[in-house]
Structure formats: C-alpha cells, structure tokens
C-alpha cells in the first residue's frame, strides 16, 4: 500500500476519535467564585440589569422574560444569550 493511504486512514481515525470524545470537562457541581460581586442596577419593563467586574472590565447582564444576556463594557458586543 502507498504511504498516502496510511496517512489518510490515520487522519480518518483521528477525526473519528476527536468527534466521539464528548466527555464533560468536570463531573463536580459548579462552585460560585466569592471574589465576584454582582450588583443589581435596576429593572425596566420587566428586565433586570446586573453588572460585575471581570479582569478590570464591567460585564453587564440583563434578564428578560426567561432570557439572560451578557454584554461586555462595549454595549455593541453581545457575547452570550441563554434561553
């Protein structure tokens, strides 16, 4: 057999192993970090606004009708929406 066939088979095996490895990162429950202080700022039209400081930057959280959104100091960047 040609060397390229062995390389191809090896790559296919590596991809299959990588795709099948769905192990959790941790099996222990999450523990809150006591060094973070989350501030409740206000509520507007049923949306609660919170903020905390992470690595010197403010991170803002909004919780509206079952959705949680976090925005970094730059309000034009929404980094995560959880429904």
Secondary structure, 3 states (H helix, E strand, C coil): CCHHHHHHHHHHHHHHHHHHCCCCCCCCCCCCCCCCCCEEEEEECCEEEEEEEECCEEEEEEEECCEEEEEECCCCCEEEEEC
